[in-house]
Amino acid sequence: MLDERKASILRAVVEEYIQTAQPVGSGHVADAPGVSVSSATVRNEMAALEADGFLAQPHTSAGRIPTEKGYRYFVDALAEPSLDRFAAQQVRAFFDHAHAGIEQMLADTTRLLTGLTNHAAVVVGPTHDAAVVRSVQLVSLAPRVALFVAVLGNGSVEKRTIELDHDADDLLLADVAAHISLALVGNPLEAALAGIGTSGRSEIDAVTSLVLDEIVTTVDGGEQVFVHGSSRMAEAFDAVETVRSVLTILEQQLVVVALLRDVVDRGLNVAIGTETGMQPLADCALVVAPYTVDGEQVGTVGVLGPTRMNYPQALAAVAVVGQRLGHRLSEG
């Protein structure tokens, strides 16, 4: 733990470096809010912070920059951040008018996060196969064509067009939907599909078989990953190789899912530098938050940027967007 003076000086260095990306001198720190000591005292304290690993000096005559340890202390000492009024209005307006399908909503959410933070944004969508089925409908489109609709607990809607072997009226389709509902509603989609037995009526079982064949072959059990703002990474780093490495990771869906899941599983909402567990992200920070639908954690939102990101802003944006996204999907 740092005493109050060192903590205030470290906070001033981090905040100044986030704003300017330039090494911070003692003169800037002495004038910062909350630091009421002379420049000479600041220099001594900055030297002590450097010796303890919270700050580094890139050049002999330069000021100091925060280290990974310094950023971690800064983040851990933050009060619960909140969005400013304008950003909060943006989030509210976005979700008040978000009526598209789940895939489009998740893609649009990444754009919202990038706009709020100016960093690359990632949203991992819920898996469909593990989602609980809320309701099932089978609607006639033509004498031999029906539309199967399943509303899932993760907020998504599965729709499949079913081509029938024989004409089917609305009464038969209603009976088929009722039969399928007995096995599916209230259960995870993947597990329930295998539990649909016979109804005792051949005409119902024939249509049921066609519906199941279509669902089983098209349901995707993997997570959907939506990324936006990758170009912002190119603006954040001078080293071309760093940009290339980060962009390569963002293009690998399984890697992104594993990265976000690992950070969340460790109970972190911020992973800084080597805390991400990935060497190419040593100069990056990841801010994440899970989102829940009907009390169940179904996905993750996050932003990826340089270690000198505006942590209060990023934390507030990710937290609020994650909460609103979960509420919106719970509403269906």
Secondary structure, DSSP 8 states (H G I E B T S, - for coil): ---HHHHHHHHHHHHHHHHH-S-B-HHHHHTSTT--S-HHHHHHHHHHHHHTTSEE-SSTTS-BEE-HHHHHHHHHT-------HHHHHHHHHHHHS--S-HHHHHHHHHHHHHHHHSSEEEEE---STTSBEEEEEEEEEETTEEEEEEEETTS-EEEEEEE-SS---HHHHHHHHHHHHHHHBTSBHHHHHTT----S-HHHHHHHHHHHHHHHHH---S--EEEE-THHHHHH-S-HHHHHHHHHHHT-HHHHHHHHHHHHHTT-SEEEGGGGS-GGGTTEEEEEEEEEETTEEEEEEEEEEETTS-HHHHHHHHHHHHHHHHHHHHH-
